[in-house]
Amino acid sequence: MKRGLLVIVLMALSAVIAYTVIEKNPHDFTEGDCPKCHVDSSENPKVLTMSVTKLCQPCHKKINRKSSHPVDKVPESIRVPADLPLTDGKVTCNTCHNIHESNLTAMGGKTYFLRRPSAGREFCMACHEVKLRGSSHVEIVGIAHIGSRYAVTDRSQPLDPMSLDCIGCHDGSIGRAADYKVGQGVWSHNEGSHPVGINYQECRMKRGGLHAVSMISKKLRLFNGNIGCGTCHDMYSSKPGKLTVSNEGSKLCLSCHNK
């Protein structure tokens, strides 16, 4: 029994070590790399050759604006903790990430160079507090336990990361920490419902009533061909409902539906 347990522990440790070796740290810089970012890394490492944003962009060209945090912005109406530093009063990549830290936990999981040992909703709430209209416990319970607005129909079909984050905060019963239980399903809006996580083309072929993918506005993003929360919503949109396209005259709906 003890020998079997020891074998399992050794196998787990071997897997972690192997993963650590294989997963090369993209920020494993040498001393010769320092001048690329720092004017004088030894005397004053905080003085950079250019802005943090410009330094990060060459390697992170594929970062999508819809799924990343705005940078070079002065935070408004939020409290930014001291351990998440601002640059000239503005939020930068460096606010949330420290590229000189390890990108792996002791168990081999990725940290994404975040400055805190947390991710997703928990990390975001370090600055973005949930604003409630009142302060009574009744109102808080009413919001937190309003019941599920998302019904899972197929747990074997995983959702895209953006949809998981959206549902983690906006659903009354599904937390971000339980995303392993969340799969393809249906989100209930006040005026109706909409599937999330289904393949657009497969749905079009089976049920009809949808435009060809080539006819859909580029503003309506698909996630590996699947519909996600980010297909219709953009958290940085100024349109009502954070919609990617205005739905005046059912414009958004008719972008996909042909009737």
Rosetta constraint file for C-alpha pairs under 8 A:
AtomPair CA 1 CA 5 HARMONIC 6.34 0.50
AtomPair CA 2 CA 6 HARMONIC 6.14 0.50
AtomPair CA 3 CA 7 HARMONIC 6.22 0.50
AtomPair CA 4 CA 8 HARMONIC 6.37 0.50
AtomPair CA 5 CA 9 HARMONIC 6.27 0.50
AtomPair CA 6 CA 10 HARMONIC 6.14 0.50
AtomPair CA 7 CA 11 HARMONIC 6.10 0.50
AtomPair CA 8 CA 12 HARMONIC 6.18 0.50
AtomPair CA 9 CA 13 HARMONIC 6.22 0.50
AtomPair CA 10 CA 14 HARMONIC 6.07 0.50
AtomPair CA 11 CA 15 HARMONIC 6.17 0.50
AtomPair CA 12 CA 16 HARMONIC 6.34 0.50
AtomPair CA 13 CA 17 HARMONIC 6.18 0.50
AtomPair CA 14 CA 18 HARMONIC 6.01 0.50
AtomPair CA 15 CA 19 HARMONIC 6.03 0.50
AtomPair CA 16 CA 20 HARMONIC 6.11 0.50
AtomPair CA 16 CA 107 HARMONIC 6.01 0.50
AtomPair CA 16 CA 108 HARMONIC 5.30 0.50
AtomPair CA 17 CA 21 HARMONIC 6.25 0.50
AtomPair CA 17 CA 108 HARMONIC 7.70 0.50
AtomPair CA 18 CA 22 HARMONIC 6.09 0.50
AtomPair CA 19 CA 23 HARMONIC 5.74 0.50
AtomPair CA 19 CA 108 HARMONIC 6.53 0.50
AtomPair CA 20 CA 24 HARMONIC 7.25 0.50
AtomPair CA 20 CA 104 HARMONIC 7.39 0.50
AtomPair CA 20 CA 108 HARMONIC 6.17 0.50
AtomPair CA 24 CA 28 HARMONIC 7.97 0.50
AtomPair CA 25 CA 102 HARMONIC 7.85 0.50
AtomPair CA 25 CA 103 HARMONIC 6.70 0.50
AtomPair CA 27 CA 99 HARMONIC 6.24 0.50
AtomPair CA 27 CA 100 HARMONIC 6.97 0.50
AtomPair CA 28 CA 100 HARMONIC 7.92 0.50
AtomPair CA 29 CA 33 HARMONIC 5.92 0.50
AtomPair CA 29 CA 34 HARMONIC 7.52 0.50
AtomPair CA 30 CA 34 HARMONIC 7.13 0.50
AtomPair CA 33 CA 37 HARMONIC 7.73 0.50
AtomPair CA 34 CA 38 HARMONIC 5.73 0.50
AtomPair CA 34 CA 41 HARMONIC 6.43 0.50
AtomPair CA 35 CA 39 HARMONIC 6.07 0.50
AtomPair CA 35 CA 40 HARMONIC 7.09 0.50
AtomPair CA 35 CA 41 HARMONIC 7.33 0.50
AtomPair CA 35 CA 49 HARMONIC 7.91 0.50
AtomPair CA 36 CA 49 HARMONIC 7.21 0.50
AtomPair CA 37 CA 48 HARMONIC 5.47 0.50
AtomPair CA 37 CA 49 HARMONIC 5.33 0.50
AtomPair CA 37 CA 50 HARMONIC 7.25 0.50
AtomPair CA 37 CA 55 HARMONIC 6.87 0.50
AtomPair CA 38 CA 45 HARMONIC 5.99 0.50
AtomPair CA 38 CA 46 HARMONIC 7.32 0.50
AtomPair CA 38 CA 47 HARMONIC 6.05 0.50
AtomPair CA 38 CA 48 HARMONIC 4.44 0.50
AtomPair CA 38 CA 49 HARMONIC 5.54 0.50
AtomPair CA 39 CA 44 HARMONIC 7.81 0.50
AtomPair CA 39 CA 45 HARMONIC 7.34 0.50
AtomPair CA 39 CA 47 HARMONIC 5.91 0.50
AtomPair CA 39 CA 48 HARMONIC 5.50 0.50
AtomPair CA 39 CA 49 HARMONIC 5.46 0.50
AtomPair CA 40 CA 44 HARMONIC 5.69 0.50
AtomPair CA 40 CA 45 HARMONIC 5.94 0.50
AtomPair CA 40 CA 47 HARMONIC 7.18 0.50
AtomPair CA 41 CA 45 HARMONIC 4.14 0.50
AtomPair CA 41 CA 46 HARMONIC 7.73 0.50
AtomPair CA 48 CA 52 HARMONIC 7.72 0.50
AtomPair CA 50 CA 54 HARMONIC 6.54 0.50
AtomPair CA 50 CA 55 HARMONIC 6.63 0.50
AtomPair CA 51 CA 55 HARMONIC 6.33 0.50
AtomPair CA 52 CA 56 HARMONIC 6.25 0.50
AtomPair CA 52 CA 92 HARMONIC 6.72 0.50
AtomPair CA 52 CA 93 HARMONIC 6.81 0.50
AtomPair CA 52 CA 94 HARMONIC 7.01 0.50
AtomPair CA 53 CA 57 HARMONIC 6.09 0.50
AtomPair CA 53 CA 71 HARMONIC 7.46 0.50
AtomPair CA 53 CA 72 HARMONIC 7.67 0.50
AtomPair CA 53 CA 92 HARMONIC 6.74 0.50
AtomPair CA 53 CA 93 HARMONIC 6.71 0.50
AtomPair CA 54 CA 58 HARMONIC 7.33 0.50
AtomPair CA 56 CA 60 HARMONIC 6.17 0.50
AtomPair CA 56 CA 93 HARMONIC 7.81 0.50
AtomPair CA 57 CA 61 HARMONIC 5.58 0.50
AtomPair CA 63 CA 67 HARMONIC 7.68 0.50
AtomPair CA 63 CA 68 HARMONIC 6.95 0.50
AtomPair CA 64 CA 68 HARMONIC 6.25 0.50
AtomPair CA 65 CA 69 HARMONIC 7.31 0.50
AtomPair CA 65 CA 70 HARMONIC 7.53 0.50
AtomPair CA 66 CA 230 HARMONIC 7.81 0.50
AtomPair CA 66 CA 234 HARMONIC 6.21 0.50
AtomPair CA 66 CA 235 HARMONIC 7.14 0.50
AtomPair CA 66 CA 236 HARMONIC 7.21 0.50
AtomPair CA 67 CA 162 HARMONIC 6.82 0.50
AtomPair CA 70 CA 91 HARMONIC 7.73 0.50
AtomPair CA 70 CA 92 HARMONIC 7.96 0.50
AtomPair CA 71 CA 90 HARMONIC 7.50 0.50
AtomPair CA 71 CA 91 HARMONIC 5.38 0.50
AtomPair CA 71 CA 92 HARMONIC 4.77 0.50
AtomPair CA 71 CA 93 HARMONIC 6.68 0.50
AtomPair CA 72 CA 90 HARMONIC 5.32 0.50
AtomPair CA 72 CA 91 HARMONIC 5.41 0.50
AtomPair CA 72 CA 92 HARMONIC 5.50 0.50
AtomPair CA 73 CA 90 HARMONIC 5.02 0.50
AtomPair CA 73 CA 91 HARMONIC 5.47 0.50
AtomPair CA 73 CA 92 HARMONIC 7.65 0.50
AtomPair CA 74 CA 89 HARMONIC 5.98 0.50
AtomPair CA 74 CA 90 HARMONIC 4.40 0.50
AtomPair CA 74 CA 91 HARMONIC 6.25 0.50
AtomPair CA 75 CA 80 HARMONIC 7.96 0.50
AtomPair CA 75 CA 89 HARMONIC 7.95 0.50
AtomPair CA 75 CA 90 HARMONIC 6.70 0.50
AtomPair CA 75 CA 91 HARMONIC 6.79 0.50
AtomPair CA 78 CA 127 HARMONIC 6.04 0.50
AtomPair CA 78 CA 128 HARMONIC 6.37 0.50
AtomPair CA 78 CA 129 HARMONIC 7.73 0.50
AtomPair CA 79 CA 127 HARMONIC 5.55 0.50
AtomPair CA 79 CA 128 HARMONIC 7.73 0.50
AtomPair CA 80 CA 84 HARMONIC 6.59 0.50
AtomPair CA 80 CA 85 HARMONIC 7.91 0.50
AtomPair CA 80 CA 126 HARMONIC 7.36 0.50
AtomPair CA 80 CA 127 HARMONIC 5.21 0.50
AtomPair CA 81 CA 85 HARMONIC 7.62 0.50
AtomPair CA 81 CA 126 HARMONIC 7.16 0.50
AtomPair CA 81 CA 127 HARMONIC 7.03 0.50
AtomPair CA 83 CA 115 HARMONIC 7.51 0.50
AtomPair CA 84 CA 95 HARMONIC 4.90 0.50
AtomPair CA 84 CA 96 HARMONIC 5.90 0.50
AtomPair CA 84 CA 115 HARMONIC 7.07 0.50
AtomPair CA 85 CA 91 HARMONIC 7.89 0.50
AtomPair CA 85 CA 94 HARMONIC 7.23 0.50
AtomPair CA 85 CA 95 HARMONIC 4.88 0.50
AtomPair CA 85 CA 96 HARMONIC 7.84 0.50
AtomPair CA 86 CA 90 HARMONIC 5.19 0.50
AtomPair CA 86 CA 91 HARMONIC 5.29 0.50
AtomPair CA 86 CA 92 HARMONIC 6.81 0.50
AtomPair CA 86 CA 94 HARMONIC 7.74 0.50
AtomPair CA 86 CA 95 HARMONIC 5.67 0.50
AtomPair CA 87 CA 91 HARMONIC 6.54 0.50
AtomPair CA 87 CA 92 HARMONIC 6.73 0.50
AtomPair CA 87 CA 95 HARMONIC 7.76 0.50
AtomPair CA 91 CA 95 HARMONIC 5.87 0.50
AtomPair CA 92 CA 96 HARMONIC 7.70 0.50
AtomPair CA 93 CA 97 HARMONIC 6.05 0.50
AtomPair CA 94 CA 98 HARMONIC 6.02 0.50
AtomPair CA 94 CA 99 HARMONIC 7.99 0.50
AtomPair CA 96 CA 114 HARMONIC 5.62 0.50
AtomPair CA 96 CA 115 HARMONIC 5.74 0.50
AtomPair CA 97 CA 112 HARMONIC 7.51 0.50
AtomPair CA 97 CA 113 HARMONIC 5.11 0.50
AtomPair CA 97 CA 114 HARMONIC 4.43 0.50
AtomPair CA 97 CA 115 HARMONIC 5.45 0.50
AtomPair CA 98 CA 113 HARMONIC 5.41 0.50
AtomPair CA 98 CA 114 HARMONIC 6.26 0.50
AtomPair CA 98 CA 115 HARMONIC 5.96 0.50
AtomPair CA 99 CA 113 HARMONIC 5.64 0.50
AtomPair CA 100 CA 113 HARMONIC 7.84 0.50
AtomPair CA 101 CA 113 HARMONIC 6.15 0.50
AtomPair CA 102 CA 111 HARMONIC 7.61 0.50
AtomPair CA 102 CA 113 HARMONIC 6.60 0.50
AtomPair CA 103 CA 110 HARMONIC 5.54 0.50
AtomPair CA 103 CA 111 HARMONIC 4.98 0.50
AtomPair CA 103 CA 112 HARMONIC 5.65 0.50
AtomPair CA 103 CA 113 HARMONIC 5.21 0.50
AtomPair CA 104 CA 108 HARMONIC 5.24 0.50
AtomPair CA 104 CA 109 HARMONIC 5.28 0.50
AtomPair CA 104 CA 110 HARMONIC 4.62 0.50
AtomPair CA 104 CA 111 HARMONIC 5.51 0.50
AtomPair CA 104 CA 112 HARMONIC 7.95 0.50
AtomPair CA 105 CA 109 HARMONIC 5.13 0.50
AtomPair CA 105 CA 110 HARMONIC 6.36 0.50
AtomPair CA 105 CA 111 HARMONIC 6.51 0.50
AtomPair CA 111 CA 117 HARMONIC 7.32 0.50
AtomPair CA 114 CA 118 HARMONIC 7.74 0.50
AtomPair CA 114 CA 119 HARMONIC 7.73 0.50
AtomPair CA 116 CA 123 HARMONIC 7.28 0.50
AtomPair CA 118 CA 122 HARMONIC 6.33 0.50
AtomPair CA 118 CA 123 HARMONIC 5.48 0.50
AtomPair CA 119 CA 123 HARMONIC 4.82 0.50
AtomPair CA 119 CA 124 HARMONIC 7.52 0.50
AtomPair CA 120 CA 124 HARMONIC 6.32 0.50
AtomPair CA 120 CA 165 HARMONIC 6.81 0.50
AtomPair CA 120 CA 176 HARMONIC 7.41 0.50
AtomPair CA 121 CA 125 HARMONIC 6.09 0.50
AtomPair CA 121 CA 165 HARMONIC 6.92 0.50
AtomPair CA 121 CA 168 HARMONIC 7.45 0.50
AtomPair CA 121 CA 169 HARMONIC 7.29 0.50
AtomPair CA 121 CA 176 HARMONIC 6.63 0.50
AtomPair CA 122 CA 126 HARMONIC 6.97 0.50
AtomPair CA 124 CA 128 HARMONIC 5.93 0.50
AtomPair CA 125 CA 129 HARMONIC 5.36 0.50
AtomPair CA 125 CA 130 HARMONIC 7.64 0.50
AtomPair CA 132 CA 140 HARMONIC 7.47 0.50
AtomPair CA 134 CA 139 HARMONIC 6.61 0.50
AtomPair CA 134 CA 140 HARMONIC 7.82 0.50
AtomPair CA 135 CA 139 HARMONIC 7.00 0.50
AtomPair CA 135 CA 140 HARMONIC 7.07 0.50
AtomPair CA 136 CA 140 HARMONIC 6.48 0.50
AtomPair CA 137 CA 141 HARMONIC 6.03 0.50
AtomPair CA 138 CA 142 HARMONIC 6.03 0.50
AtomPair CA 139 CA 143 HARMONIC 6.35 0.50
AtomPair CA 140 CA 144 HARMONIC 6.07 0.50
AtomPair CA 141 CA 145 HARMONIC 5.58 0.50
AtomPair CA 141 CA 146 HARMONIC 7.65 0.50
AtomPair CA 142 CA 146 HARMONIC 5.44 0.50
AtomPair CA 143 CA 172 HARMONIC 7.10 0.50
AtomPair CA 144 CA 172 HARMONIC 5.44 0.50
AtomPair CA 144 CA 173 HARMONIC 7.61 0.50
AtomPair CA 145 CA 172 HARMONIC 5.45 0.50
AtomPair CA 145 CA 173 HARMONIC 6.65 0.50
AtomPair CA 146 CA 172 HARMONIC 5.52 0.50
AtomPair CA 146 CA 173 HARMONIC 7.85 0.50
AtomPair CA 147 CA 171 HARMONIC 7.73 0.50
AtomPair CA 147 CA 172 HARMONIC 5.14 0.50
AtomPair CA 147 CA 173 HARMONIC 5.90 0.50
AtomPair CA 148 CA 171 HARMONIC 5.82 0.50
AtomPair CA 148 CA 172 HARMONIC 5.13 0.50
AtomPair CA 148 CA 173 HARMONIC 5.12 0.50
AtomPair CA 148 CA 174 HARMONIC 7.24 0.50
AtomPair CA 149 CA 171 HARMONIC 5.64 0.50
AtomPair CA 149 CA 172 HARMONIC 6.83 0.50
AtomPair CA 149 CA 187 HARMONIC 5.84 0.50
AtomPair CA 149 CA 188 HARMONIC 5.19 0.50
AtomPair CA 149 CA 189 HARMONIC 7.64 0.50
AtomPair CA 150 CA 167 HARMONIC 7.54 0.50
AtomPair CA 150 CA 171 HARMONIC 6.46 0.50
AtomPair CA 150 CA 185 HARMONIC 6.83 0.50
AtomPair CA 150 CA 186 HARMONIC 5.70 0.50
AtomPair CA 150 CA 187 HARMONIC 4.53 0.50
AtomPair CA 150 CA 188 HARMONIC 6.28 0.50
AtomPair CA 151 CA 185 HARMONIC 5.41 0.50
AtomPair CA 151 CA 186 HARMONIC 5.29 0.50
AtomPair CA 151 CA 187 HARMONIC 6.56 0.50
AtomPair CA 152 CA 182 HARMONIC 6.48 0.50
AtomPair CA 152 CA 183 HARMONIC 5.89 0.50
AtomPair CA 152 CA 184 HARMONIC 5.83 0.50
AtomPair CA 152 CA 185 HARMONIC 4.11 0.50
AtomPair CA 152 CA 186 HARMONIC 6.54 0.50
AtomPair CA 153 CA 183 HARMONIC 7.18 0.50
AtomPair CA 153 CA 184 HARMONIC 5.77 0.50
AtomPair CA 153 CA 185 HARMONIC 4.60 0.50
AtomPair CA 153 CA 186 HARMONIC 7.24 0.50
AtomPair CA 154 CA 183 HARMONIC 5.59 0.50
AtomPair CA 154 CA 184 HARMONIC 5.07 0.50
AtomPair CA 154 CA 185 HARMONIC 6.49 0.50
AtomPair CA 155 CA 181 HARMONIC 6.44 0.50
AtomPair CA 155 CA 182 HARMONIC 5.89 0.50
AtomPair CA 155 CA 183 HARMONIC 4.12 0.50
AtomPair CA 155 CA 184 HARMONIC 6.25 0.50
AtomPair CA 156 CA 183 HARMONIC 6.30 0.50
AtomPair CA 156 CA 184 HARMONIC 7.75 0.50
AtomPair CA 157 CA 183 HARMONIC 5.18 0.50
AtomPair CA 157 CA 184 HARMONIC 5.43 0.50
AtomPair CA 157 CA 197 HARMONIC 7.40 0.50
AtomPair CA 158 CA 182 HARMONIC 6.93 0.50
AtomPair CA 158 CA 183 HARMONIC 4.57 0.50
AtomPair CA 158 CA 184 HARMONIC 6.25 0.50
AtomPair CA 158 CA 197 HARMONIC 7.33 0.50
AtomPair CA 159 CA 163 HARMONIC 6.29 0.50
AtomPair CA 159 CA 164 HARMONIC 6.34 0.50
AtomPair CA 159 CA 182 HARMONIC 7.30 0.50
AtomPair CA 159 CA 183 HARMONIC 5.52 0.50
AtomPair CA 159 CA 184 HARMONIC 6.16 0.50
AtomPair CA 159 CA 196 HARMONIC 7.79 0.50
AtomPair CA 159 CA 197 HARMONIC 5.48 0.50
AtomPair CA 159 CA 228 HARMONIC 7.49 0.50
AtomPair CA 160 CA 164 HARMONIC 6.45 0.50
AtomPair CA 160 CA 197 HARMONIC 7.45 0.50
AtomPair CA 160 CA 223 HARMONIC 6.64 0.50
AtomPair CA 160 CA 228 HARMONIC 6.88 0.50
AtomPair CA 161 CA 165 HARMONIC 6.30 0.50
AtomPair CA 162 CA 166 HARMONIC 6.26 0.50
AtomPair CA 162 CA 228 HARMONIC 7.66 0.50
AtomPair CA 162 CA 229 HARMONIC 7.16 0.50
AtomPair CA 162 CA 230 HARMONIC 6.74 0.50
AtomPair CA 163 CA 167 HARMONIC 6.06 0.50
AtomPair CA 163 CA 228 HARMONIC 5.71 0.50
AtomPair CA 163 CA 229 HARMONIC 5.08 0.50
AtomPair CA 163 CA 230 HARMONIC 6.78 0.50
AtomPair CA 164 CA 168 HARMONIC 5.88 0.50
AtomPair CA 164 CA 176 HARMONIC 6.85 0.50
AtomPair CA 164 CA 179 HARMONIC 6.44 0.50
AtomPair CA 164 CA 182 HARMONIC 7.72 0.50
AtomPair CA 165 CA 169 HARMONIC 6.66 0.50
AtomPair CA 165 CA 176 HARMONIC 6.39 0.50
AtomPair CA 166 CA 170 HARMONIC 6.02 0.50
AtomPair CA 166 CA 229 HARMONIC 7.09 0.50
AtomPair CA 167 CA 171 HARMONIC 5.21 0.50
AtomPair CA 167 CA 174 HARMONIC 7.07 0.50
AtomPair CA 167 CA 175 HARMONIC 7.73 0.50
AtomPair CA 167 CA 176 HARMONIC 7.49 0.50
AtomPair CA 168 CA 174 HARMONIC 5.84 0.50
AtomPair CA 168 CA 175 HARMONIC 4.64 0.50
AtomPair CA 168 CA 176 HARMONIC 4.12 0.50
AtomPair CA 168 CA 177 HARMONIC 7.82 0.50
AtomPair CA 168 CA 179 HARMONIC 7.60 0.50
AtomPair CA 169 CA 175 HARMONIC 6.90 0.50
AtomPair CA 169 CA 176 HARMONIC 7.10 0.50
AtomPair CA 171 CA 175 HARMONIC 7.65 0.50
AtomPair CA 174 CA 178 HARMONIC 6.71 0.50
AtomPair CA 174 CA 179 HARMONIC 7.81 0.50
AtomPair CA 175 CA 179 HARMONIC 7.07 0.50
AtomPair CA 178 CA 182 HARMONIC 7.20 0.50
AtomPair CA 183 CA 197 HARMONIC 7.32 0.50
AtomPair CA 184 CA 195 HARMONIC 7.76 0.50
AtomPair CA 184 CA 196 HARMONIC 5.89 0.50
AtomPair CA 184 CA 197 HARMONIC 4.62 0.50
AtomPair CA 184 CA 198 HARMONIC 6.46 0.50
AtomPair CA 185 CA 195 HARMONIC 5.77 0.50
AtomPair CA 185 CA 196 HARMONIC 5.40 0.50
AtomPair CA 185 CA 197 HARMONIC 6.59 0.50
AtomPair CA 185 CA 198 HARMONIC 7.93 0.50
AtomPair CA 186 CA 193 HARMONIC 6.57 0.50
AtomPair CA 186 CA 194 HARMONIC 5.52 0.50
AtomPair CA 186 CA 195 HARMONIC 4.19 0.50
AtomPair CA 186 CA 196 HARMONIC 5.64 0.50
AtomPair CA 187 CA 193 HARMONIC 5.47 0.50
AtomPair CA 187 CA 194 HARMONIC 5.37 0.50
AtomPair CA 187 CA 195 HARMONIC 6.14 0.50
AtomPair CA 187 CA 196 HARMONIC 6.78 0.50
AtomPair CA 188 CA 192 HARMONIC 5.99 0.50
AtomPair CA 188 CA 193 HARMONIC 4.18 0.50
AtomPair CA 188 CA 194 HARMONIC 6.58 0.50
AtomPair CA 189 CA 193 HARMONIC 5.20 0.50
AtomPair CA 189 CA 194 HARMONIC 7.57 0.50
AtomPair CA 195 CA 227 HARMONIC 7.60 0.50
AtomPair CA 196 CA 226 HARMONIC 7.86 0.50
AtomPair CA 196 CA 227 HARMONIC 5.57 0.50
AtomPair CA 196 CA 228 HARMONIC 5.21 0.50
AtomPair CA 196 CA 229 HARMONIC 6.79 0.50
AtomPair CA 197 CA 226 HARMONIC 5.47 0.50
AtomPair CA 197 CA 227 HARMONIC 5.24 0.50
AtomPair CA 197 CA 228 HARMONIC 5.59 0.50
AtomPair CA 198 CA 203 HARMONIC 7.35 0.50
AtomPair CA 198 CA 226 HARMONIC 5.23 0.50
AtomPair CA 198 CA 227 HARMONIC 5.71 0.50
AtomPair CA 199 CA 203 HARMONIC 6.18 0.50
AtomPair CA 199 CA 225 HARMONIC 5.59 0.50
AtomPair CA 199 CA 226 HARMONIC 4.16 0.50
AtomPair CA 199 CA 227 HARMONIC 6.36 0.50
AtomPair CA 200 CA 204 HARMONIC 6.16 0.50
AtomPair CA 200 CA 213 HARMONIC 7.88 0.50
AtomPair CA 200 CA 225 HARMONIC 6.11 0.50
AtomPair CA 200 CA 226 HARMONIC 5.59 0.50
AtomPair CA 200 CA 227 HARMONIC 6.27 0.50
AtomPair CA 201 CA 205 HARMONIC 6.21 0.50
AtomPair CA 201 CA 212 HARMONIC 7.82 0.50
AtomPair CA 201 CA 213 HARMONIC 7.18 0.50
AtomPair CA 201 CA 225 HARMONIC 7.24 0.50
AtomPair CA 202 CA 206 HARMONIC 6.17 0.50
AtomPair CA 203 CA 207 HARMONIC 5.80 0.50
AtomPair CA 203 CA 208 HARMONIC 7.12 0.50
AtomPair CA 204 CA 208 HARMONIC 4.63 0.50
AtomPair CA 204 CA 209 HARMONIC 6.73 0.50
AtomPair CA 204 CA 210 HARMONIC 5.49 0.50
AtomPair CA 204 CA 211 HARMONIC 7.70 0.50
AtomPair CA 204 CA 212 HARMONIC 7.92 0.50
AtomPair CA 209 CA 257 HARMONIC 5.77 0.50
AtomPair CA 209 CA 258 HARMONIC 5.56 0.50
AtomPair CA 209 CA 259 HARMONIC 6.67 0.50
AtomPair CA 210 CA 256 HARMONIC 5.45 0.50
AtomPair CA 210 CA 257 HARMONIC 4.52 0.50
AtomPair CA 210 CA 258 HARMONIC 5.40 0.50
AtomPair CA 211 CA 215 HARMONIC 6.25 0.50
AtomPair CA 211 CA 216 HARMONIC 6.98 0.50
AtomPair CA 211 CA 255 HARMONIC 7.64 0.50
AtomPair CA 211 CA 256 HARMONIC 5.39 0.50
AtomPair CA 211 CA 257 HARMONIC 6.14 0.50
AtomPair CA 211 CA 258 HARMONIC 5.91 0.50
AtomPair CA 212 CA 216 HARMONIC 7.01 0.50
AtomPair CA 215 CA 255 HARMONIC 8.00 0.50
AtomPair CA 216 CA 220 HARMONIC 6.94 0.50
AtomPair CA 216 CA 255 HARMONIC 5.82 0.50
AtomPair CA 216 CA 256 HARMONIC 6.14 0.50
AtomPair CA 217 CA 255 HARMONIC 6.67 0.50
AtomPair CA 219 CA 231 HARMONIC 7.81 0.50
AtomPair CA 219 CA 244 HARMONIC 6.14 0.50
AtomPair CA 219 CA 245 HARMONIC 7.10 0.50
AtomPair CA 220 CA 230 HARMONIC 7.71 0.50
AtomPair CA 220 CA 231 HARMONIC 4.73 0.50
AtomPair CA 220 CA 232 HARMONIC 6.03 0.50
AtomPair CA 220 CA 244 HARMONIC 6.65 0.50
AtomPair CA 220 CA 245 HARMONIC 7.78 0.50
AtomPair CA 221 CA 227 HARMONIC 7.83 0.50
AtomPair CA 221 CA 230 HARMONIC 6.55 0.50
AtomPair CA 221 CA 231 HARMONIC 4.57 0.50
AtomPair CA 221 CA 232 HARMONIC 7.70 0.50
AtomPair CA 222 CA 226 HARMONIC 5.31 0.50
AtomPair CA 222 CA 227 HARMONIC 5.42 0.50
AtomPair CA 222 CA 228 HARMONIC 6.77 0.50
AtomPair CA 222 CA 230 HARMONIC 7.85 0.50
AtomPair CA 222 CA 231 HARMONIC 5.87 0.50
AtomPair CA 223 CA 227 HARMONIC 6.40 0.50
AtomPair CA 223 CA 228 HARMONIC 6.63 0.50
AtomPair CA 227 CA 231 HARMONIC 6.01 0.50
AtomPair CA 228 CA 232 HARMONIC 7.75 0.50
AtomPair CA 229 CA 233 HARMONIC 6.01 0.50
AtomPair CA 230 CA 234 HARMONIC 5.95 0.50
AtomPair CA 231 CA 244 HARMONIC 7.49 0.50
AtomPair CA 232 CA 243 HARMONIC 5.61 0.50
AtomPair CA 232 CA 244 HARMONIC 5.41 0.50
AtomPair CA 232 CA 245 HARMONIC 7.29 0.50
AtomPair CA 232 CA 252 HARMONIC 7.69 0.50
AtomPair CA 233 CA 237 HARMONIC 7.71 0.50
AtomPair CA 233 CA 241 HARMONIC 7.47 0.50
AtomPair CA 233 CA 242 HARMONIC 5.37 0.50
AtomPair CA 233 CA 243 HARMONIC 4.36 0.50
AtomPair CA 233 CA 244 HARMONIC 5.13 0.50
AtomPair CA 234 CA 242 HARMONIC 5.46 0.50
AtomPair CA 234 CA 243 HARMONIC 5.87 0.50
AtomPair CA 234 CA 244 HARMONIC 5.42 0.50
AtomPair CA 235 CA 242 HARMONIC 5.76 0.50
AtomPair CA 236 CA 242 HARMONIC 6.98 0.50
AtomPair CA 237 CA 242 HARMONIC 4.90 0.50
AtomPair CA 237 CA 243 HARMONIC 6.40 0.50
AtomPair CA 237 CA 244 HARMONIC 6.53 0.50
AtomPair CA 238 CA 242 HARMONIC 6.22 0.50
AtomPair CA 239 CA 243 HARMONIC 5.71 0.50
AtomPair CA 239 CA 244 HARMONIC 7.51 0.50
AtomPair CA 239 CA 245 HARMONIC 7.68 0.50
AtomPair CA 239 CA 246 HARMONIC 6.56 0.50
AtomPair CA 240 CA 246 HARMONIC 7.71 0.50
AtomPair CA 243 CA 247 HARMONIC 7.78 0.50
AtomPair CA 245 CA 251 HARMONIC 7.42 0.50
AtomPair CA 245 CA 252 HARMONIC 5.55 0.50
AtomPair CA 246 CA 251 HARMONIC 6.44 0.50
AtomPair CA 246 CA 252 HARMONIC 6.00 0.50
AtomPair CA 247 CA 251 HARMONIC 4.67 0.50
AtomPair CA 247 CA 252 HARMONIC 4.55 0.50
AtomPair CA 247 CA 253 HARMONIC 6.84 0.50
AtomPair CA 248 CA 252 HARMONIC 7.67 0.50
AtomPair CA 250 CA 254 HARMONIC 6.03 0.50
AtomPair CA 251 CA 255 HARMONIC 6.18 0.50
AtomPair CA 252 CA 256 HARMONIC 7.58 0.50
AtomPair CA 253 CA 257 HARMONIC 5.97 0.50
AtomPair CA 254 CA 258 HARMONIC 5.86 0.50
AtomPair CA 254 CA 259 HARMONIC 6.89 0.50
